Amino acid sequence: MSRIDETTDFIATRIAVLTVSDSRSLEDDRSGQVLVDRIGQAGHVLADRKILRDERAEIADQLRAWVADSEIDVVISTGGTGLTGRDVTVEAHRDVYEKEIDAFGTVFTIVSMQKIGTSAVQSRATGGVAGGTYLFALPGSPGACKDAWDEILVKQLDYRHRPCNFVEIFPRLDEHQRRK
């Protein structure tokens, strides 16, 4: 079973938060704030925070900019993962991914099923890697952000988490780009 190895030092990651919404502002962005609060409580660093409209190209451009920023290790977006015509966050993420973390969406669905039952099928949470940066797209509800962070991300973004975690393989995420 998973555990935290208290004999290992914690390594803070630098995380950017993107809220995708046609109607939210920083003042009423509850989901983004849930993530910001949890990032700080876990000991990580909030590297940047933005709100963008549900526009695929704009979202993908922002993700690419953060991937290119050496001061950002992880990007977490919230919103735009549903099934409506304006929900384009997943497509924007996939426009940027080099590799998709298929099991992230599966594990998120399992966690969601325990909270909201079969309504979990309406979420398209996803995760991937690009340019040595992790990217995760979460639903736009505060509850979904809490579930994804508390049940998955807080553990996988903790270098002390065993048997394995995302942080320990950071140095290898872009090794294919260094080979000749």
C-alpha positions in Angstrom: 0.0 0.0 0.0 1.1 3.6 -0.5 2.9 5.5 2.3 5.0 8.5 3.0 8.7 7.8 3.8 9.4 10.2 6.6 13.1 9.6 6.3 13.2 11.3 2.9 13.2 15.1 2.5 10.2 16.7 0.9 10.9 18.4 -2.5 8.6 21.3 -3.3 7.3 21.5 -6.9 6.3 24.7 -8.7 2.7 24.5 -9.9 0.7 26.8 -12.2 -3.1 26.8 -11.9 -5.3 27.6 -14.9 -9.1 28.1 -14.5 -11.0 27.7 -17.7 -14.3 29.6 -17.5 -16.3 32.0 -19.6 -17.8 33.6 -16.4 -15.3 33.3 -13.5 -12.9 36.0 -12.1 -10.2 35.6 -9.4 -12.7 36.8 -6.9 -15.2 34.0 -7.5 -12.9 31.2 -8.7 -13.7 28.7 -6.0 -12.1 25.7 -7.8 -8.9 27.5 -8.6 -8.7 28.7 -5.0 -9.2 25.2 -3.7 -6.1 24.2 -5.7 -4.1 27.2 -4.7 -4.9 26.6 -1.0 -4.0 22.9 -1.2 -0.8 23.6 -3.1 0.4 25.9 -0.3 -0.7 23.6 2.5 1.2 20.7 1.0 4.4 22.9 0.8 4.5 23.4 -2.9 5.0 26.8 -4.7 2.3 28.5 -6.7 4.3 29.5 -9.8 1.5 31.3 -11.6 -2.3 31.5 -11.8 -4.6 32.5 -14.7 -8.2 32.4 -15.9 -9.0 31.9 -19.5 -12.1 31.6 -21.5 -13.2 28.2 -23.0 -11.2 28.7 -26.2 -9.1 25.7 -27.3 -6.3 27.6 -29.0 -5.9 30.1 -26.0 -5.8 27.2 -23.5 -3.2 25.3 -25.6 -1.1 28.4 -26.0 -1.0 29.0 -22.3 -0.2 25.4 -21.6 2.7 25.6 -24.1 4.0 28.8 -22.5 4.0 27.2 -19.1 5.7 24.0 -20.5 8.4 26.3 -21.9 8.9 28.0 -18.6 11.7 26.3 -16.6 10.2 27.7 -13.4 7.1 25.6 -13.7 7.1 21.8 -13.0 3.3 21.1 -13.0 0.2 22.7 -14.6 -3.2 22.0 -13.1 -6.3 23.3 -15.0 -9.8 23.3 -13.7 -12.9 23.5 -15.8 -13.9 22.6 -19.3 -13.7 18.9 -19.0 -17.4 18.1 -19.4 -19.4 17.2 -22.4 -20.9 20.4 -23.6 -19.9 22.2 -26.7 -17.8 24.8 -24.8 -15.9 22.2 -22.9 -12.6 22.1 -24.8 -9.9 21.9 -22.1 -9.3 18.2 -22.7 -8.7 18.7 -26.4 -6.4 21.7 -25.6 -4.4 19.5 -23.2 -4.1 16.7 -25.8 -2.9 19.2 -28.4 0.1 19.8 -26.0 0.8 16.4 -24.6 3.7 14.3 -25.7 2.5 11.4 -23.6 -0.9 11.0 -21.9 -1.1 9.5 -18.4 -4.0 7.3 -19.2 -4.4 5.9 -15.6 -4.9 9.4 -14.2 -8.4 9.7 -15.7 -9.2 6.2 -14.7 -8.1 6.7 -11.1 -9.9 10.0 -11.0 -13.1 8.2 -12.1 -12.7 5.6 -9.4 -12.3 8.4 -6.8 -15.3 10.2 -8.2 -17.5 7.1 -8.3 -17.1 6.9 -4.5 -18.4 10.5 -4.1 -20.9 11.0 -6.9 -21.7 7.6 -8.3 -22.3 7.1 -12.0 -22.3 10.8 -12.6 -18.5 10.4 -12.7 -18.9 9.2 -16.3 -19.5 12.8 -17.3 -16.0 13.9 -16.4 -13.1 13.7 -18.8 -10.2 14.5 -16.3 -6.9 13.8 -18.0 -3.2 14.0 -17.3 -0.1 14.1 -19.5 3.5 15.2 -19.9 5.1 17.7 -22.3 8.6 19.2 -22.3 9.3 17.7 -18.9 6.2 19.2 -17.3 3.2 17.4 -15.9 -0.2 18.7 -17.0 -3.5 17.8 -15.4 -7.1 18.8 -16.4 -9.6 18.6 -13.6 -13.4 19.3 -13.6 -14.5 22.8 -12.7 -16.2 21.9 -9.4 -14.5 22.6 -6.0 -15.4 19.1 -4.9 -13.7 17.5 -7.9 -10.6 19.6 -7.4 -10.5 18.5 -3.7 -10.9 14.9 -4.7 -8.2 15.0 -7.4 -5.8 16.8 -5.1 -6.5 14.9 -1.9 -6.7 11.4 -3.3 -4.2 11.6 -6.2 -2.0 14.6 -6.7 -0.9 15.4 -3.2 0.5 11.9 -3.0 2.0 11.7 -6.5 3.6 15.2 -6.2 5.3 14.2 -2.9 8.8 12.9 -3.4 8.4 10.9 -0.2 5.4 8.9 -1.5 6.2 5.2 -1.9 6.3 2.9 -3.8 6.7 5.6 -6.5 5.7 9.2 -7.4 5.8 11.7 -10.2 8.6 13.8 -8.7 11.2 11.1 -8.6 11.0 10.8 -12.4 11.2 14.5 -13.2 14.8 14.2 -14.4 13.8 11.5 -16.9 10.7 13.1 -18.4 12.6 14.8 -21.2 15.5 12.4 -21.6 14.5 11.6 -25.1 15.2 15.2 -26.1 18.7 15.0 -24.7 19.8 11.9 -26.6 21.6 12.1 -29.9 
